[in-house]
Amino acid sequence: MMLHAGDRQTHPPAVLGDSPAGPGREGGAGGLARPSDARGLGAAADVKQRYGDASILKGSRVVFNIAGNKYRLVARINYPYRVVYVRFIGTHAEYDQIAAETI
């Protein structure tokens, strides 16, 4: 499944919150999809501290590796409002075909 900016998902945001260990357990990006978790994301340094393998890009973009880097999630974070916008979800190969800093 590939999701691009502008696509709408109507089901609950469980992609990041679930892992083989169970919902909300550490896995993938560790449950960033839970609204209460966005409270601790006041700056890019907070994201890097919490998700060590996340890549911080220009334009408030962050790349999260999911399932051992099999999938990638690109998010734009509005730090002052602590809002996370998912801009792309796809395989690593699909990620290589996009411009993560501008999507």
C-alpha positions as CSV (number, residue, x, y, z in Angstrom):
1,M,0.0,0.0,0.0
2,M,1.3,3.4,-0.9
3,L,-0.3,6.6,0.6
4,H,0.5,10.0,-0.8
5,A,-0.2,13.5,0.5
6,G,-3.8,14.3,-0.2
7,D,-5.1,10.7,0.2
8,R,-7.6,10.3,3.0
9,Q,-7.7,7.4,5.3
10,T,-10.9,7.0,7.3
11,H,-9.9,4.1,9.6
12,P,-8.1,4.6,12.9
13,P,-4.4,5.5,12.6
14,A,-3.0,2.1,13.7
15,V,0.0,1.9,11.4
16,L,2.5,3.3,13.8
17,G,0.7,2.3,17.0
18,D,0.6,-1.5,16.4
19,S,3.4,-4.0,16.3
20,P,3.6,-7.8,16.4
21,A,4.0,-7.4,20.2
22,G,0.5,-5.8,20.3
23,P,-1.2,-2.5,20.0
24,G,0.7,0.5,21.3
25,R,3.8,-1.6,22.1
26,E,7.3,-0.6,21.0
27,G,7.7,-1.5,17.3
28,G,8.0,0.5,14.1
29,A,7.9,4.1,15.2
30,G,6.6,3.1,18.7
31,G,3.0,4.4,18.7
32,L,3.4,8.0,17.4
33,A,-0.2,7.7,16.1
34,R,-1.6,8.1,19.6
35,P,-2.7,11.7,20.0
36,S,-1.3,11.9,23.6
37,D,2.2,11.0,22.3
38,A,2.4,14.2,20.2
39,R,2.6,16.3,23.4
40,G,6.3,15.4,23.8
41,L,7.3,16.5,20.3
42,G,8.1,20.2,20.8
43,A,11.2,20.1,18.5
44,A,13.1,17.9,16.0
45,A,15.5,17.0,18.8
46,D,12.6,15.5,20.8
47,V,11.7,13.3,17.8
48,K,15.3,12.2,17.4
49,Q,15.6,11.5,21.1
50,R,12.4,9.4,21.2
51,Y,12.8,7.7,17.8
52,G,16.6,7.3,17.4
53,D,16.4,5.8,13.9
54,A,14.2,8.6,12.6
55,S,15.7,10.9,10.0
56,I,15.2,14.6,10.4
57,L,14.8,16.4,7.0
58,K,14.2,20.0,5.9
59,G,10.7,21.5,5.9
60,S,9.8,19.9,9.3
61,R,9.8,16.5,7.7
62,V,10.7,13.3,9.5
63,V,11.3,9.8,8.0
64,F,10.4,6.9,10.2
65,N,11.6,3.4,9.5
66,I,8.9,0.7,10.0
67,A,9.3,-3.1,10.2
68,G,13.1,-3.1,10.1
69,N,13.3,-0.5,7.4
70,K,11.0,-2.5,5.0
71,Y,8.5,0.4,5.0
72,R,9.0,4.2,5.4
73,L,6.7,6.9,6.7
74,V,7.3,10.5,5.9
75,A,5.6,13.0,8.2
76,R,5.5,16.7,8.5
77,I,5.4,17.9,12.1
78,N,3.9,21.3,13.1
79,Y,6.0,21.6,16.3
80,P,4.3,24.6,17.8
81,Y,0.9,22.9,17.6
82,R,2.2,19.4,18.0
83,V,0.4,18.1,15.0
84,V,1.7,15.3,12.8
85,Y,0.7,15.1,9.2
86,V,1.4,11.8,7.4
87,R,2.7,12.7,3.9
88,F,3.7,9.3,2.6
89,I,3.6,5.6,3.6
90,G,5.2,3.0,1.4
91,T,7.9,0.4,0.9
92,H,11.5,1.4,0.9
93,A,11.6,1.0,-2.9
94,E,8.6,3.4,-3.3
95,Y,10.2,5.9,-0.9
96,D,13.3,6.0,-3.1
97,Q,11.1,7.4,-5.9
98,I,9.7,10.4,-4.0
99,A,11.2,13.7,-2.9
100,A,10.7,13.3,0.9
101,E,11.6,16.9,1.7
102,T,8.8,18.3,-0.5
103,I,6.0,15.7,-0.5
